[in-house]
Amino acid sequence: SQVNRMDNSDEDYDGDIVGSREGSRESSTLSLRTTLQTLELNVKVNRFISS
């Protein structure tokens, strides 16, 4: 029964990992999008200043 208990806790743990992985993927996509927008803005500003 001890082995079964360990297996069950492992399953729950895997589920938590998958859930947090999904969440972190969403947040990293958002932050990447924001970073790209900031970079585009910087490029536009730099072109404006240099011209």
Phi and psi in radians as a Rosetta constraint file:
Dihedral C 1 N 2 CA 2 C 2 CIRCULARHARMONIC -1.154 0.35
Dihedral N 2 CA 2 C 2 N 3 CIRCULARHARMONIC -0.690 0.35
Dihedral C 2 N 3 CA 3 C 3 CIRCULARHARMONIC -1.110 0.35
Dihedral N 3 CA 3 C 3 N 4 CIRCULARHARMONIC -0.744 0.35
Dihedral C 3 N 4 CA 4 C 4 CIRCULARHARMONIC -1.062 0.35
Dihedral N 4 CA 4 C 4 N 5 CIRCULARHARMONIC -0.729 0.35
Dihedral C 4 N 5 CA 5 C 5 CIRCULARHARMONIC -1.057 0.35
Dihedral N 5 CA 5 C 5 N 6 CIRCULARHARMONIC -0.744 0.35
Dihedral C 5 N 6 CA 6 C 6 CIRCULARHARMONIC -1.083 0.35
Dihedral N 6 CA 6 C 6 N 7 CIRCULARHARMONIC -0.757 0.35
Dihedral C 6 N 7 CA 7 C 7 CIRCULARHARMONIC -1.065 0.35
Dihedral N 7 CA 7 C 7 N 8 CIRCULARHARMONIC -0.758 0.35
Dihedral C 7 N 8 CA 8 C 8 CIRCULARHARMONIC -1.077 0.35
Dihedral N 8 CA 8 C 8 N 9 CIRCULARHARMONIC -0.770 0.35
Dihedral C 8 N 9 CA 9 C 9 CIRCULARHARMONIC -1.147 0.35
Dihedral N 9 CA 9 C 9 N 10 CIRCULARHARMONIC -0.598 0.35
Dihedral C 9 N 10 CA 10 C 10 CIRCULARHARMONIC -1.115 0.35
Dihedral N 10 CA 10 C 10 N 11 CIRCULARHARMONIC -0.725 0.35
Dihedral C 10 N 11 CA 11 C 11 CIRCULARHARMONIC -1.073 0.35
Dihedral N 11 CA 11 C 11 N 12 CIRCULARHARMONIC -0.807 0.35
Dihedral C 11 N 12 CA 12 C 12 CIRCULARHARMONIC -1.043 0.35
Dihedral N 12 CA 12 C 12 N 13 CIRCULARHARMONIC -0.728 0.35
Dihedral C 12 N 13 CA 13 C 13 CIRCULARHARMONIC -1.093 0.35
Dihedral N 13 CA 13 C 13 N 14 CIRCULARHARMONIC -0.776 0.35
Dihedral C 13 N 14 CA 14 C 14 CIRCULARHARMONIC -1.056 0.35
Dihedral N 14 CA 14 C 14 N 15 CIRCULARHARMONIC -0.707 0.35
Dihedral C 14 N 15 CA 15 C 15 CIRCULARHARMONIC -1.066 0.35
Dihedral N 15 CA 15 C 15 N 16 CIRCULARHARMONIC -0.748 0.35
Dihedral C 15 N 16 CA 16 C 16 CIRCULARHARMONIC -1.094 0.35
Dihedral N 16 CA 16 C 16 N 17 CIRCULARHARMONIC -0.723 0.35
Dihedral C 16 N 17 CA 17 C 17 CIRCULARHARMONIC -1.087 0.35
Dihedral N 17 CA 17 C 17 N 18 CIRCULARHARMONIC -0.801 0.35
Dihedral C 17 N 18 CA 18 C 18 CIRCULARHARMONIC -1.060 0.35
Dihedral N 18 CA 18 C 18 N 19 CIRCULARHARMONIC -0.766 0.35
Dihedral C 18 N 19 CA 19 C 19 CIRCULARHARMONIC -1.077 0.35
Dihedral N 19 CA 19 C 19 N 20 CIRCULARHARMONIC -0.809 0.35
Dihedral C 19 N 20 CA 20 C 20 CIRCULARHARMONIC -1.206 0.35
Dihedral N 20 CA 20 C 20 N 21 CIRCULARHARMONIC -0.535 0.35
Dihedral C 20 N 21 CA 21 C 21 CIRCULARHARMONIC -1.147 0.35
Dihedral N 21 CA 21 C 21 N 22 CIRCULARHARMONIC -0.754 0.35
Dihedral C 21 N 22 CA 22 C 22 CIRCULARHARMONIC -1.047 0.35
Dihedral N 22 CA 22 C 22 N 23 CIRCULARHARMONIC -0.810 0.35
Dihedral C 22 N 23 CA 23 C 23 CIRCULARHARMONIC -1.091 0.35
Dihedral N 23 CA 23 C 23 N 24 CIRCULARHARMONIC -0.768 0.35
Dihedral C 23 N 24 CA 24 C 24 CIRCULARHARMONIC -1.201 0.35
Dihedral N 24 CA 24 C 24 N 25 CIRCULARHARMONIC -0.531 0.35
Dihedral C 24 N 25 CA 25 C 25 CIRCULARHARMONIC -1.149 0.35
Dihedral N 25 CA 25 C 25 N 26 CIRCULARHARMONIC -0.748 0.35
Dihedral C 25 N 26 CA 26 C 26 CIRCULARHARMONIC -1.082 0.35
Dihedral N 26 CA 26 C 26 N 27 CIRCULARHARMONIC -0.831 0.35
Dihedral C 26 N 27 CA 27 C 27 CIRCULARHARMONIC -1.172 0.35
Dihedral N 27 CA 27 C 27 N 28 CIRCULARHARMONIC -0.618 0.35
Dihedral C 27 N 28 CA 28 C 28 CIRCULARHARMONIC -1.216 0.35
Dihedral N 28 CA 28 C 28 N 29 CIRCULARHARMONIC -0.607 0.35
Dihedral C 28 N 29 CA 29 C 29 CIRCULARHARMONIC -1.125 0.35
Dihedral N 29 CA 29 C 29 N 30 CIRCULARHARMONIC -0.737 0.35
Dihedral C 29 N 30 CA 30 C 30 CIRCULARHARMONIC -1.093 0.35
Dihedral N 30 CA 30 C 30 N 31 CIRCULARHARMONIC -0.838 0.35
Dihedral C 30 N 31 CA 31 C 31 CIRCULARHARMONIC -1.148 0.35
Dihedral N 31 CA 31 C 31 N 32 CIRCULARHARMONIC -0.602 0.35
Dihedral C 31 N 32 CA 32 C 32 CIRCULARHARMONIC -1.128 0.35
Dihedral N 32 CA 32 C 32 N 33 CIRCULARHARMONIC -0.749 0.35
Dihedral C 32 N 33 CA 33 C 33 CIRCULARHARMONIC -1.075 0.35
Dihedral N 33 CA 33 C 33 N 34 CIRCULARHARMONIC -0.768 0.35
Dihedral C 33 N 34 CA 34 C 34 CIRCULARHARMONIC -1.101 0.35
Dihedral N 34 CA 34 C 34 N 35 CIRCULARHARMONIC -0.729 0.35
Dihedral C 34 N 35 CA 35 C 35 CIRCULARHARMONIC -1.093 0.35
Dihedral N 35 CA 35 C 35 N 36 CIRCULARHARMONIC -0.741 0.35
Dihedral C 35 N 36 CA 36 C 36 CIRCULARHARMONIC -1.097 0.35
Dihedral N 36 CA 36 C 36 N 37 CIRCULARHARMONIC -0.746 0.35
Dihedral C 36 N 37 CA 37 C 37 CIRCULARHARMONIC -1.080 0.35
Dihedral N 37 CA 37 C 37 N 38 CIRCULARHARMONIC -0.727 0.35
Dihedral C 37 N 38 CA 38 C 38 CIRCULARHARMONIC -1.111 0.35
Dihedral N 38 CA 38 C 38 N 39 CIRCULARHARMONIC -0.726 0.35
Dihedral C 38 N 39 CA 39 C 39 CIRCULARHARMONIC -1.109 0.35
Dihedral N 39 CA 39 C 39 N 40 CIRCULARHARMONIC -0.770 0.35
Dihedral C 39 N 40 CA 40 C 40 CIRCULARHARMONIC -1.033 0.35
Dihedral N 40 CA 40 C 40 N 41 CIRCULARHARMONIC -0.759 0.35
Dihedral C 40 N 41 CA 41 C 41 CIRCULARHARMONIC -1.083 0.35
Dihedral N 41 CA 41 C 41 N 42 CIRCULARHARMONIC -0.776 0.35
Dihedral C 41 N 42 CA 42 C 42 CIRCULARHARMONIC -1.048 0.35
Dihedral N 42 CA 42 C 42 N 43 CIRCULARHARMONIC -0.734 0.35
Dihedral C 42 N 43 CA 43 C 43 CIRCULARHARMONIC -1.095 0.35
Dihedral N 43 CA 43 C 43 N 44 CIRCULARHARMONIC -0.776 0.35
Dihedral C 43 N 44 CA 44 C 44 CIRCULARHARMONIC -1.082 0.35
Dihedral N 44 CA 44 C 44 N 45 CIRCULARHARMONIC -0.777 0.35
Dihedral C 44 N 45 CA 45 C 45 CIRCULARHARMONIC -1.107 0.35
Dihedral N 45 CA 45 C 45 N 46 CIRCULARHARMONIC -0.759 0.35
Dihedral C 45 N 46 CA 46 C 46 CIRCULARHARMONIC -1.101 0.35
Dihedral N 46 CA 46 C 46 N 47 CIRCULARHARMONIC -0.705 0.35
Dihedral C 46 N 47 CA 47 C 47 CIRCULARHARMONIC -1.107 0.35
Dihedral N 47 CA 47 C 47 N 48 CIRCULARHARMONIC -0.743 0.35
Dihedral C 47 N 48 CA 48 C 48 CIRCULARHARMONIC -1.096 0.35
Dihedral N 48 CA 48 C 48 N 49 CIRCULARHARMONIC -0.731 0.35
Dihedral C 48 N 49 CA 49 C 49 CIRCULARHARMONIC -1.194 0.35
Dihedral N 49 CA 49 C 49 N 50 CIRCULARHARMONIC -0.739 0.35
Dihedral C 49 N 50 CA 50 C 50 CIRCULARHARMONIC -1.316 0.35
Dihedral N 50 CA 50 C 50 N 51 CIRCULARHARMONIC -0.402 0.35
